Amino acid sequence: MSPYRNGEISHWMASGRTADASAAPARAQAGLPDEEQNLVIVGGGLTGLWAAYHAAVENPGATVTVIEAEELGYGASGRNGGWLSPLIPGNRAVYAKAARKRGQNGAAAVGAFQQEMDGAVDEVLRILDREGIQADQQRGGHLRVATTPAAMKRLEQTYAADLANGYRVEDLELLDADAVQKRITIRPALGGVLTRTTARLDPAKLVHGLAQAVERKDVRIVEGTRATRIAPGVVTTSGGTVRARTILACLEAYSGQVDGAIRGLGRREVIPINSSMVVTNQLPTHVWDRIGWQARECLGDAAHTVVYAQRTADDRIAIGGRGTPYAFNSGTPGRGEVDARTVRTLRERLQLFFPDVEFGIEHAWRGAIGVTRDWCAGITFDPTTRIGVARGFAGHGVTATHLAAKTLVDRAAGRDTELTRLPWNDHDSGRWEPEPIRWIGVHAMYRLFGLADWWEERRRSQGTSLIARFGSRLAGLSE
């Protein structure tokens, strides 16, 4: 395999810096405001930027400051697979149970959550159009494919469950092998499910475009300033302190790196789980004629160690998966270098899908997603301290960050809305076990899922492996 770029945050960020280069020096030198702010947001990823956007739209004269430790999009927001998807960030059964505990109808609460996620995809696309943000967005849907009989059985069950939990029938289609091949020529595909709502985009272009939009609304963005402590009315940073009436912590996988007795933050509240990606060379037209993929669907599979992919605007394939899942004591990935074995594994998955195509890998990177103990996202806001937290999107954050930000803004305003009644509000996910138990547990879970995929591929059985079921229980992914 020829040499490839490794790390540098991501292919998206490395390619997109020129579009935002003029603004970056000003942000780094902006400094913290002396006057008390109406709102300070800690974290310059999509949650923080969306919160700034909605706060500025709602209150044009408000003083809003976003503080980012590195550069905008440094975390998962600039490294992800670029799926603007309606997937709920968490387990529907867990959310339904949480809703019932609060006296709500569990099924209705989950259905409302799904409808809001669907609507959030539409709203994000409308805002991008209104603000003139070009993030290579294209709504081609999301195609999940099965390459084993057991995976196909799971897709059939997921299709039925989606329809029972708020998806519109016109947005879903169960496909046989021939129907999959007409869309994307995936050699081993036995069938699939198409979710029409999903759109593909370039996440770094989304981050940079959104940042420019909030700056046009007089939001101050300060990069290279690390928040070290959050307390009522005050954020302590590497560049001094800033005072604020309201503070929102939007740190996701980095939630454990800020001190303060704040619900939702801490090393055992949220842990960083690694996900790795590679992007290929640009593929020539005659190769795309063989592959298809003309609608530029987001592509995933139904394996236990799932992969996710997109056909980029410049005709590459970007594909991701877990790799080395977790670093001891919640270590984060820095600038994102990837080990050679993970790169090889992702390339092999591409070759499984498209055995007649020669791929060159041009860039590899990894990032960390924020995961709670029950793998469900949560939003909190304390009206006494006026501190809010959103975290735990577990890899489904491109859309969920927008919905979470709108919800935080509603809660900070003291409103009772459809969003503030969704079951991820004040959801208690529990706490992760102390080290080394959680390191052993996370690695054991992923090892079991990998073994389950190996077993299902070789046995070609109809049912999900007992190994995978045990792994799901170990992780808290099943009831």
Buried (B, 14 or more C-beta within 10 A) or exposed (E): EEEBEBBBBBBBBBBBBEBBEEBBEEBBEBEBBEEEBBBBBBBBBBBBBBBBBBBBEEBEEBBBBBBBBBBBBBBBBBBBBBBBBBBBBBBBBBBBBBBBEEEBEBBEBBBBBBBBBBBBBBBBBEBBEEBEBBBBBBBBBBBBBBBBBBBBBBBBEBBEEBBEBBBBEEBBBBBEBEBBBEBBBBEBBBBBBBBBBBBBBBBBBBBBBBBBBBBEBEBBBBBBBBBBEBBEBBBBBEBEEBBBBBBBBBBBBBBBBBBBEBBBBBBBBBBBBBBBBBBBBEBEEEBBEEBBBEBBBBBBBBBBBBBBBBBBBEBBBBBBBBBBBBBEEBEBBEBBEBBEEBBEBBBEBBBBBBEEBEBEBBBBBBBBBBBBBBBBBBBBBBEEBBBBBBBBBBBBBBBBBBBBBBBBBBBBEEEEEEBBBBBBBBBBBEBBBEEEEBBEBBBBBBBBBBBBBBBBBEEEEEEBBEBBBBBBEBBBBBE
